[in-house]
Amino acid sequence: MKALKARAHSLAVLAVALTSLAALPSGAPESVGLSASRLHRIHDVVQRYIDDQQISGAVTVVARHGRVAHYEALGLMDIEAGMPMRKDAIFRMASMSKPVTGVAILMLMEEGKLRLTDPVSRFIPGFAEMEVAMPNGPARPTGRGGAMEQPIYRVPANRPITIKDLLTHTSGLASSGIGSREANRLAPRRGTMNLAEYVPALGKTPLDFQPGTRWQYSLLAGMDTLGRIVEVASGQTFDVFLQQRIFDPLGMVDTSFVVPASKASRLVALYNRNDAGRLERSAAQTPGWLNTTTLFSGGGGLYSTADDYMAFAQMLGHGGELNGHQILSPTTVRLMASNHVGDLFTEARTEGLGFGLSVQIVLEPAVSNQRMGKGSFGWGGAFGTNFWVDPEHDLVALLMIQEPVNALRGDFANAVTQAIVE
């Protein structure tokens, strides 16, 4: 343990000195109203998690008033190989792909190629007559290791599901409810497919609830359906649209659905904490749902770096513009960052929070126990990555790790916010 700590500390010093691939505008902390000494507490927090063997390493970034005041790589990206964490390390973004998908949809909305109120069936006809799963008696044993299964029957959906339903996780499409078992059977998600092959089959599956009546997270299917809508509305495959319309303009040179062999050495290793409390390399470094070169998942398929994702986040924090490229209008960013679900997200998650168009919204920091300003918006990924944009403090923050350690998100947010001194 001590040896790992010493090695991580010495390598972290080297990692901090590494230059990034794409220089972001930077400024002294005091020049943007942050305390340099207080910002160092981010380092202290991350190091504690490394010392406790909860994470192998991290990249953390904080920008205010459009300038990066903190940017640090700490720990190891591969424990067995003794590789220091790099600022240009590549991370599996998982559900942090969803806000990128949200931006793609909103770009097409601005161009008049779709409306948020459009039924999904306008672009994917197989969604025209959706049904909803209803419980049909008590759960029954399946004969598979004591697992239980809820019998269902179907009723017609009260209304079509819309693009906005998918963006806000209020569609009921494969959202881990009682209809999702049928979704897995009728629309199996195979890595050899593409979106044009996979998504139409989802129209045959029963929804978990009536559209718009509940907030329930659609892990992949909802956003993957939006990716297919982007393809139909734009005439481009989803990966090409994102590359040409978002990644290239923002200089996101390392963001893609597939890590090329030339960059594989920069991919951070995945670890889990074993029963002994030690980090253990995950057997599947590419989980099954991510193991594809053809199914471009808007729900969780992107790989990216701190530089790249920070450019995306800064664009949102700067009213949809970065380095002369206006990706979205300021009014559309505000629409994205508005609560679109009433009390549904509060009922499903935590009081004081709302949900916008692919992002979580902080409505009341004190009520939700969030250490960020009112109106902050962002999202995280299954492997621990997290970002938020704080319009109240004109601040953007990014945490890049590859272990599902949710507690670090709150501690990181606290360390960031307490550094604001003016």
C-alpha positions, 0 to 999 in steps of 0.5 A: 500500500505504501509502495503504491502511494509513493509510486502514485505520488512520484508519477503524479508529479510527472503527469502534471507536467505533461502538456496536453494535446490541445491547449485550452485558454488558461489563467491564474486562479486569482485572475478568475476569482479562484484561490490557488491554495484552495484549488489545491484541495482538489489534489488532496481529495483525489489523492485520498481516493487513490491512497484508499484504493478507490480509484487508480488515478484521475484527471480534473479540470476547472475553468472560470470565465472561460479560462482554465485555472486548474488542470491536473493528472494524478495517479496511475492509468494502469497500475500493473504497468506503472503508467502515470495518468496522462492529461491526454488519457482516453476515458470511456465516457459511458452516459456522458455521451448523452449530452453530446446526443442532446446537442446533436438533436438541438442543432437539428431543431435549430435548423428546422429539421425536427421539433421536440414535440415530433413523434418518434414515428415521424422518423422511425415509422415502426414507433407509430403504435406503441404499447405499454406493459401492465402487470398481470398478477404477482411475479413468478419464479423463472427457474433461473437461480430463484429469479422472479419475472413479472407477467405482463399484458399490453395496452395502447399508449395514450399518446405517441412518444416524442423526441422530448420524451427521449431527451428527458427520460420520460418515454418509458422505452427500455427504462428497466421497468416491467416492459424491458424484459420484452425489449431485450427479447424482441429487440436484442442489442448486438454489437454487430448491428448498426442503428438502422438495424437495431432501433426500429425493432424497439418500436415492437417493444412495450413501454414501461409506463405511459409516456410523460407520466414518470421519469425513469432512466433509459440506459441506452435505448432512448438515446440510441433512438435519438442517434437514429433520428439524427441519422434520418433527419441529417442524412448522415450516419451518427458518427459522421454527423458528430465528427463533422458538426461537433468534434471537428469544429470544437477541436475534439481530436480524440473523441470517437466511438472506436479507439484506433490502434494508434491511440490504444496505449492511452486508454485508461484501464478499468478497475473495480474494488474487490472484497478485500478493499483493493483495486482489481483489474476488471476482467472485461476492459471493454464491456459487452454493450461497448464492444462494437465498431458499428453500433454508434451509441448515443446513450453510452458509446463515446470515448474522449479525453479531458481536453476534448470533453472540456471543449464541449463543456466550455461550449455549453458554458459559453452560450453554445460557442467556442473559438468562433464556432457557434454550435448552439444559440444561447437561447437553445443552451438555456432551453437545454438547461431548463427543467422540462419534467416538473416534479418527476425527477424529484420524485425519482431521484432527489428533491431540489433537482430537475431534468432538462434536455439530456442533462440534470439541473440543480434547482435548489442547491440547499435542498438537493445538497449539491455544492454548485450554483443554482441552475448548474447542469451536467451529467455523469457516466457509469465509469465515474466521469462527471461534468457540470456547467455552473452559469451562476458562477460562470464555471465549468468542472470536469472529473475523469476517472474509470471507477464507479465511485459516486462519492468522489463526485460530491467531494470533487464538487465541494473542493471546486466550489469552496475555491471560489473567493469572488 
